[in-house]
Amino acid sequence: MAIVDDEALVRAALRSILESSGDIDVVADCDGHDAVAAVTATRPGLVLLDAVMPPPDDGLTVLRALRALPSPPPVAMLTAFDTSEHIHQSMAAGATGFLLKDTAVGTLIDAVRVMAAGGTVFTPTVSRAVVDGFLGDPAADPAGVTSAPYGRSDQPSGHGSGPGTGPEGTAAGPPYAAALAPLTGRERDVLALLAAGLPNAVIAAELGISVGTVKDHVRAVLRKLAAPNRVAAAVVAHRAGLVRVPE
């Protein structure tokens, strides 16, 4: 993986933390100005990018440049700020995840593993900011999150609690309630934990199943919802009433 941050001390600290895991190899670290060249030369499996860097090589500019490469790597944004504006702009530009700089070491390492394996991770406080933004503005559609036909009508009904119900049988909001109809009960369990921002390993532990089984359920959920990624599925879960954002 590669680390992009305008502060050398931060890059050194992140490298030390991530390489201490024993299975994460940092192949490059640089500032925003050198990011595209470094990524092109080293072809990392994941880029951890500081979201707030000084222009002209600020986080969003670098993110867009990296995503424009012929074979772009997944990019996760790392920042001390969890403002909705930063989060939504990063999502729209193609970010794979959004982590706060005060994320616990173990959580950071687990998140990097998940994203390097093709997953999408938002720390819980960031997940809430994402969901709050979408729930507050149903028309918001960064990165095409709501452009897919969630809940395909050609899918058979699942074995969950049925369409139109949220937690404890509460009413779910149309049209998203219908999207949950194809999901089995276990798939709903997985979706609820996914929507809380939990990585696969934690979901597996919570449900007493293997990580491989969680991955199978996540793939099934994304397919049945026609959701492009985990964030899109999480938004549908919240809008349908499957998960409630605490007041």
C-alpha positions as CSV (number, residue, x, y, z in Angstrom):
1,M,0.0,0.0,0.0
2,A,1.0,3.7,-0.2
3,I,0.6,6.6,2.2
4,V,0.1,10.1,1.0
5,D,0.3,12.9,3.6
6,D,1.9,16.3,3.5
7,E,3.5,15.8,6.9
8,A,6.6,13.5,6.9
9,L,6.1,12.7,10.6
10,V,2.6,11.5,10.0
11,R,3.7,9.3,7.1
12,A,6.5,7.8,9.2
13,A,4.1,7.1,12.1
14,L,1.5,5.5,9.8
15,R,4.2,3.3,8.1
16,S,5.4,2.1,11.5
17,I,1.9,1.3,12.7
18,L,0.8,-0.5,9.5
19,E,4.0,-2.5,9.0
20,S,3.9,-3.6,12.6
21,S,1.0,-5.8,11.6
22,G,3.3,-8.2,9.8
23,D,1.2,-8.6,6.8
24,I,0.9,-5.0,5.4
25,D,3.7,-3.8,3.2
26,V,4.0,0.0,2.6
27,V,5.7,0.3,-0.8
28,A,5.6,4.1,-0.9
29,D,5.0,7.2,1.2
30,C,5.0,10.8,-0.2
31,D,3.2,14.1,-0.2
32,G,0.4,15.1,-2.6
33,H,2.7,16.5,-5.2
34,D,4.5,13.2,-5.8
35,A,1.4,10.9,-5.3
36,V,0.6,10.1,-8.9
37,A,4.2,9.4,-9.8
38,A,4.7,7.2,-6.7
39,V,1.5,5.2,-7.3
40,T,2.3,4.7,-10.9
41,A,5.8,3.5,-10.1
42,T,4.9,1.1,-7.2
43,R,1.3,0.1,-8.1
44,P,0.1,-0.3,-4.5
45,G,-3.0,-2.3,-3.7
46,L,-4.4,0.5,-1.6
47,V,-3.6,4.2,-1.1
48,L,-4.2,5.9,2.3
49,L,-4.6,9.6,1.5
50,D,-4.8,12.6,3.7
51,A,-8.0,14.4,2.9
52,V,-6.9,17.8,4.1
53,M,-3.6,18.9,2.4
54,P,-2.7,22.4,1.1
55,P,-3.5,23.2,-2.5
56,P,-2.7,22.8,-5.3
57,D,-2.2,19.1,-4.3
58,D,-5.1,18.9,-1.8
59,G,-6.7,15.6,-0.9
60,L,-9.6,15.8,-3.4
61,T,-7.4,16.9,-6.3
62,V,-5.0,14.0,-5.6
63,L,-7.9,11.5,-5.2
64,R,-9.4,12.5,-8.6
65,A,-6.0,12.2,-10.2
66,L,-5.4,8.8,-8.8
67,R,-8.9,7.6,-9.8
68,A,-8.2,8.8,-13.3
69,L,-5.2,6.4,-13.7
70,P,-5.6,3.6,-16.2
71,S,-5.7,1.0,-13.4
72,P,-6.6,3.1,-10.3
73,P,-6.0,1.6,-6.9
74,P,-8.6,1.9,-4.2
75,V,-8.1,5.0,-2.2
76,A,-9.1,5.6,1.5
77,M,-9.3,9.1,2.9
78,L,-7.7,9.8,6.3
79,T,-8.4,13.0,8.1
80,A,-8.8,14.6,11.5
81,F,-12.1,16.1,10.4
82,D,-15.4,14.2,9.9
83,T,-17.4,16.9,8.2
84,S,-20.1,15.8,5.9
85,E,-18.8,18.0,3.1
86,H,-15.4,16.2,3.1
87,I,-17.1,12.8,3.3
88,H,-19.6,13.3,0.5
89,Q,-17.0,15.0,-1.8
90,S,-14.7,12.1,-1.3
91,M,-17.4,9.5,-2.0
92,A,-18.4,11.4,-5.2
93,A,-14.7,11.3,-6.3
94,G,-14.5,7.5,-5.8
95,A,-13.0,7.0,-2.3
96,T,-13.2,3.4,-1.0
97,G,-13.3,4.5,2.7
98,F,-13.0,7.3,5.1
99,L,-11.1,7.0,8.4
100,L,-10.4,9.5,11.2
101,K,-6.8,10.0,12.3
102,D,-7.8,9.2,15.9
103,T,-9.0,5.7,14.8
104,A,-7.6,3.0,17.1
105,V,-4.5,1.2,15.8
106,G,-6.2,-2.1,15.6
107,T,-9.2,-0.7,13.8
108,L,-7.0,1.1,11.3
109,I,-5.1,-2.1,10.6
110,D,-8.3,-4.1,10.2
111,A,-9.8,-1.4,7.9
112,V,-6.7,-1.4,5.7
113,R,-6.9,-5.2,5.3
114,V,-10.6,-5.0,4.4
115,M,-10.1,-2.3,1.8
116,A,-7.0,-4.0,0.3
117,A,-9.2,-7.0,-0.1
118,G,-11.8,-5.0,-2.0
119,G,-14.1,-3.9,0.8
120,T,-15.4,-0.5,1.8
121,V,-14.9,0.8,5.3
122,F,-16.1,3.9,7.1
123,T,-15.4,4.3,10.8
124,P,-18.7,4.4,12.8
125,T,-18.7,8.2,13.3
126,V,-18.1,8.7,9.6
127,S,-20.8,6.2,8.7
128,R,-23.2,8.2,10.7
129,A,-22.2,11.4,8.9
130,V,-22.7,9.7,5.6
131,V,-26.1,8.4,6.6
132,D,-27.2,11.6,8.2
133,G,-26.3,13.4,5.0
134,F,-28.4,11.1,2.8
135,L,-31.3,10.9,5.2
136,G,-31.4,14.7,5.5
137,D,-31.3,15.1,1.7
138,P,-33.0,12.2,-0.2
139,A,-32.1,13.8,-3.4
140,A,-28.4,13.6,-2.6
141,D,-26.7,11.0,-4.9
142,P,-22.9,11.2,-4.6
143,A,-21.1,8.5,-6.7
144,G,-24.4,7.2,-8.0
145,V,-25.3,5.7,-4.6
146,T,-29.1,5.8,-5.3
147,S,-29.0,5.5,-9.1
148,A,-29.1,1.7,-9.2
149,P,-32.5,0.0,-9.2
150,Y,-32.4,-1.3,-5.6
151,G,-34.7,-4.2,-4.9
152,R,-35.0,-5.7,-8.4
153,S,-38.6,-6.8,-9.1
154,D,-37.3,-10.0,-10.6
155,Q,-35.8,-11.3,-7.4
156,P,-37.7,-13.9,-5.4
157,S,-38.9,-13.0,-2.0
158,G,-36.5,-13.8,0.9
159,H,-37.1,-15.4,4.2
160,G,-36.6,-12.3,6.4
161,S,-39.1,-10.3,8.3
162,G,-40.8,-9.2,5.0
163,P,-40.9,-6.0,3.1
164,G,-42.0,-2.8,4.7
165,T,-40.7,-3.5,8.2
166,G,-37.8,-2.1,10.1
167,P,-36.4,-2.9,13.5
168,E,-38.9,-4.5,15.9
169,G,-41.5,-4.5,13.1
170,T,-41.5,-0.7,12.7
171,A,-42.6,0.7,9.4
172,A,-39.9,1.2,6.8
173,G,-39.9,4.1,4.4
174,P,-40.8,3.5,0.7
175,P,-39.4,3.0,-1.8
176,Y,-36.5,1.5,0.1
177,A,-38.6,-0.9,2.1
178,A,-39.3,-2.9,-1.0
179,A,-35.6,-3.3,-1.6
180,L,-35.3,-5.5,1.5
181,A,-37.9,-8.0,0.3
182,P,-35.4,-10.3,-1.5
183,L,-33.1,-10.6,1.6
184,T,-33.1,-13.6,3.9
185,G,-33.1,-13.1,7.6
186,R,-29.4,-13.7,7.9
187,E,-28.7,-11.3,5.0
188,R,-30.6,-8.6,6.9
189,D,-28.5,-9.3,10.0
190,V,-25.4,-8.9,8.0
191,L,-26.7,-5.7,6.3
192,A,-27.6,-4.2,9.7
193,L,-24.1,-4.7,11.0
194,L,-22.5,-3.6,7.7
195,A,-24.6,-0.4,7.9
196,A,-23.2,0.3,11.4
197,G,-19.7,0.5,9.8
198,L,-18.4,-2.8,11.0
199,P,-15.8,-4.8,9.0
200,N,-16.4,-8.4,8.0
201,A,-14.3,-9.9,10.8
202,V,-16.4,-8.1,13.5
203,I,-19.6,-9.0,11.7
204,A,-18.5,-12.7,11.7
205,A,-17.8,-12.5,15.4
206,E,-21.1,-10.9,16.2
207,L,-23.1,-13.5,14.3
208,G,-20.9,-16.5,15.1
209,I,-20.1,-17.4,11.5
210,S,-17.0,-17.4,9.4
211,V,-15.5,-14.4,7.6
212,G,-16.0,-16.3,4.4
213,T,-19.7,-16.7,5.1
214,V,-20.0,-13.0,5.8
215,K,-18.4,-12.2,2.5
216,D,-20.8,-14.5,0.7
217,H,-23.7,-12.8,2.5
218,V,-22.4,-9.3,1.6
219,R,-22.0,-10.3,-2.1
220,A,-25.6,-11.6,-2.0
221,V,-26.9,-8.4,-0.4
222,L,-25.1,-6.1,-2.9
223,R,-26.4,-8.3,-5.8
224,K,-30.0,-8.4,-4.5
225,L,-30.1,-4.6,-3.8
226,A,-28.2,-3.9,-7.1
227,A,-26.0,-1.7,-4.8
228,P,-22.6,-0.7,-6.2
229,N,-20.8,-0.9,-2.8
230,R,-21.2,-1.3,0.9
231,V,-21.9,2.4,1.5
232,A,-24.9,2.3,-1.0
233,A,-26.2,-0.8,0.8
234,A,-25.9,0.9,4.2
235,V,-27.8,3.9,3.0
236,V,-30.6,1.7,1.8
237,A,-30.6,-0.1,5.2
238,H,-31.0,3.2,7.1
239,R,-33.6,4.6,4.7
240,A,-35.6,1.4,4.9
241,G,-35.7,1.5,8.6
242,L,-33.6,-1.6,9.1
243,V,-31.1,0.4,11.2
244,R,-31.7,3.5,13.2
245,V,-29.2,6.3,13.7
246,P,-29.1,7.2,17.4
247,E,-30.4,10.6,18.3
